[in-house]
Amino acid sequence: MKNNRQTLVTRFEEKLIAKLENENIIITTDNFNFINKYYDVVNKQNKLNNITVYYDGALTSIRFLETWKHIPLVLYVNSIGSHRMFFHLMPILRQMNVRIFLSNQTPQNFVDLQIMASLGICSGIYFSTTKMDWNKFADLQTYAIYSKNKHAAVEPFNFILSNYKRESRLDFNTVYYNDPQKFLHLNAEGQIALNADDLKAGKFVLENISLIDSLPDNQDYIKETTKWQQHFLDKTHCAECLAWRICLGKFVETIDDQKSCANTMTELLDGVEHHQQRLQNQQNNQNQQKNRR
Amino acid sequence: MANILLTQKCVRSCPYCFAKQHMSDSAPDDTLSWENLLYIVDFFDASNEKHFSLLGGEPFLHPNFLDILLYLRERKFRTNVFTSGVMSNKMFDEAIRELQHFTPMQLSFVVNVNDPKKTPFSELETVRRFLKAFGHFTSLSFNVYRKDADMDFLIQYINEFGLKRHIRLGLAHPIPGLKNTHIPPSGLREMAQNLISHIPQLNANHISLGFDCGMPMCIFTDQEMGQLYKNAKGQLKFTCGPAVDVGPDMSVWTCFPLSNYKKTSIYDFDNVHEIRKYYQQIMAEGRKEIAGIFEQCDDCEHLKNNLCSGGCFAHIVSKFYNEPENIRKFKEVKNEK
């Protein structure tokens, strides 16, 4: 696969896939019928990163097939559905290479993400509404960071925990493929957009993948990758927020009188730093023990 | 084994109920939430205890009861459920459907039964229905609150429904500051004689007895102890220690009769061993004042050797509860939390 190149995110288009070679590819779809075909076709001359299914329904209404076991799947669903049916799905879910995202639309989803993670299913929250239940979000992040027990990863907290560096900012939009330094979005003709919204709006920065080497000098690309600076130019609340480094103003539309988002994200930052300190201490202890020997 | 309360609602009103104080202090619609359940399961998992009992009220009244059992099975917890066996037809049908793939290693029921002669017919019918359906998961529990308790029906139930051949025998304990029906220390010897009179029949049916906490050893003669020892295959217990109960609101206490004595919160501890240690210390302090429920407990060798705890700690708390100074202290403790 091509090194240091963005992963390409596209809907399945056989002719387009045939034109690509040695690319890392994510197929997006809303249809479960052709999962196996996507896997086989993409892997002929490219590498399938995963198939991401955006499904407007509950997890428990999906008929999981044994033939999907070897296919990396990412599912965006509205909810898990009935708990009972979900628990009955567990034997097959455990065998799948799957990450399940639930929307932030209902408070129950935040709890269900904990249930999934506690049962070893990788999961995450996605933001489909600006009406955020910050208390539930805080509960989920507490679980993701401080839980007494081992559990599967919960995004975006897992991404933040794994990638945070004290001296630099971190964009967790990577989790949702909306980071043009890591992901590019292609339409059926191979035109390239910087994120999912631009793709939807037909706003393209390159006509095809052969022009990708010119991307770093592309003005739209530069603007997109530096748009965080606008918060400082506009002096928004986010520019003063302690948690700026891990949030980059993503929740500016949700800011309320209590600054719930700032409080929650600052707690998250504290948690991440605490987590890293703990890892550092463990490392130090191990090194000390080695030296003693 | 620790106990997790799923709900405060109960379908019965047993005269000896030692959860009375707790129930009267709690909102009846207070049920364990998924968030709290997840915390509790993680808490026990982190304490290396992969088993606990689910209690109520009546656990089957929790709106997510069957889902909770399915979840605990996925977490590889062994779950014991204390139930009356009384439930709606709808719940019974669902339970039959959902629990058929559980094994007795994953799930067990302890059905607390009362004397059928004193039980309403409709209740009796639903209990019998439950025992018939879930007999292979079930052992019986019987709380003795009368000196002349009839136990023949327990043997009959075990034989009729193929239940586990073991009876968990509890003593109804007093609730400090409240009235419930229980046998006072002076009546325990008579109760013991009645109990021993059932041993030959229990032996003939290969049914063993096991004591719940707080049964004093000295209410049995040495000869009777021998009979009990043989019946229970040596598994006899005359101790009283913290059981650890966790409520839907995450409050923690040592056992139902003492639900208002030094109640605290699960969040104050890192693991379940810390909770036990906390209540063990409290009970040890109390027993320094009064060793046991009988005067002779003060000099008892068996108590010193930890073979017997000298009866239920609730009797001890009850003894000093009515002293004005202690009422004040007790109320302070109650209000602390």
Interface residues (C-beta under 8 A of the other chain):
Chain A: H83 R84 F87 H88 M90 V111 Q114 I115 S118 L119 D139 Y143 S147 K148 N149
Chain B: W34 E35 L38 V41 D42 F43 D45 A46 N64 L66 D67 L70 Y71 R73 E74 R75 E98
